[in-house]
Amino acid sequence: HLQEISKDKKHILFADDDEIPAEAKSYVYSAEKLGIITGTKNTNNEICFNPNNSITRAEASIIINNIIDHSAFCNYSFEDSVPTWAEDSVSSMYELGIFTTEDGYINASQKITKAETAKLLDRLKDLIF
């Protein structure tokens, strides 16, 4: 249980801790402790979680790959660009069939929808179970 792992946390992990809904905090802290998620630096160089922001396909690839820890055999080339920090994870997701392309475009910078999240989680479930 992810929630149980972080009960001993007594310090604030993220500068925007007050924006994380109370019912989500233990899950956020557990996911951070397990290395599944990290924060991003704000203009003050503080690490923030940004709980109200959506995520891109590139960011989703990092999260999923942090769970399954897969290394792609190679970095694939796509018609569109992939952020350097996400190249390995996006390639891994493509290699495993979790991500697909649309005419060669991986759309790494595209925001992920609820429908796509469900599709990705279903593909992830097929790999894990």
N, C-alpha and C positions, 0 to 999 in steps of 0.2 A: 504494500500500500504506500503510494507516494506520500500521502498526507502524514503518515506516521514518521517518516524519515526526518522531517524537519521540525518536529516539536521542540527540539533542544536549541533551535536557533534563537538567539537573544539579541542579535544585532540586525540592523537594517542592511539588506543587501543592495538595494537600489535607492538612488537619490529621490526617486518619485514614488517611494513606498506608500505614501498617503493616497496615491491615485489608484492603487491596486485594490479592488474590492475585497472586503474582509473575508468573504467566503472563498476567494481564490488564492489568498496569500500563501497558505500552507502548500498548495499545489505548485505555485510559482517558485517558492523557496526549494521545494523538493526537486523540481525539474532543474533548477539551477545547481543544486548540490550534486545531482547525478550527472551534470555536464550536458544536459539535453538542450538547455537554453542559456543564453548569455544576454547581457544588456548591450546597449549602445551608448557611446559617449555623447553627452550634450555639449553645448557651447562652453560650459564651465568645466569641461573635462571630467564630469561626474558620470558614473555608470547609471543608466536609467533602463527601466523595463518597458516603458511606453505602453501600458495595458490597453489603451483605447485605440491604438494604431492597428491598421490591418498589416498583413505581411505579404511579401512577394513570393513568387515561386522559388526564387533563389534562396530566400530566408527559410522557406518551408523545406527545401532540400537539405539545408544545414541541420535543421531540427530532426528531420527523419533520419539523416545519416548519423547524427549523434546517438540515435537510439539503436540503429542496426550495425553501425561501425563497418561499413563496406568500403573498400578501396577499389575504385574503377581500374580496369586493366589499362585504360588509356583515357586521355581527355578527348572527348568527341568534339568535332567541329559542327557548329550550327550556323544557319544563315544569319542569325542575329547575335548580338554580343551577350556574353555572360560575365557578370562582375568577377574580377580576378579572385576575390575571396571565396567565391562559390563554385569555381570551375570544377573542382574535384567532386563536390557533393552533387552538383547538377549532372555531371557525367555518370556518377554512381546511380542516381535515380533513373537516368535514361537507360543505362546498361541493364538494370534490374527490371525495367518495364513499368516502374512507378510513374515516371514522366514519359510522355510521348511528344512527338513534334507535330506541328501543323505545317506541312509542306517544307520541312527542314527548319522551321522556327520553333525554338524551345520556349520563348516568351518568358525568360527568367525574371524580367523586371515587371511583369504583369502582376497585379494584385490577385490574390487567390480568393475565389468565391467559396461560399458554403458548399455548393454543389461539387466543386472541384475537390474541396477538402474531403468530402465523403468518398469520392472516387479514389483519391490517393490513399485514404485510410483503408479502404477495401483492398486495394492492391498490396498495401503493407501487411494487412492481416493475412493475405494469401502467402506471403513470404515467411511470416512468423509462425503461423499455425499449420 
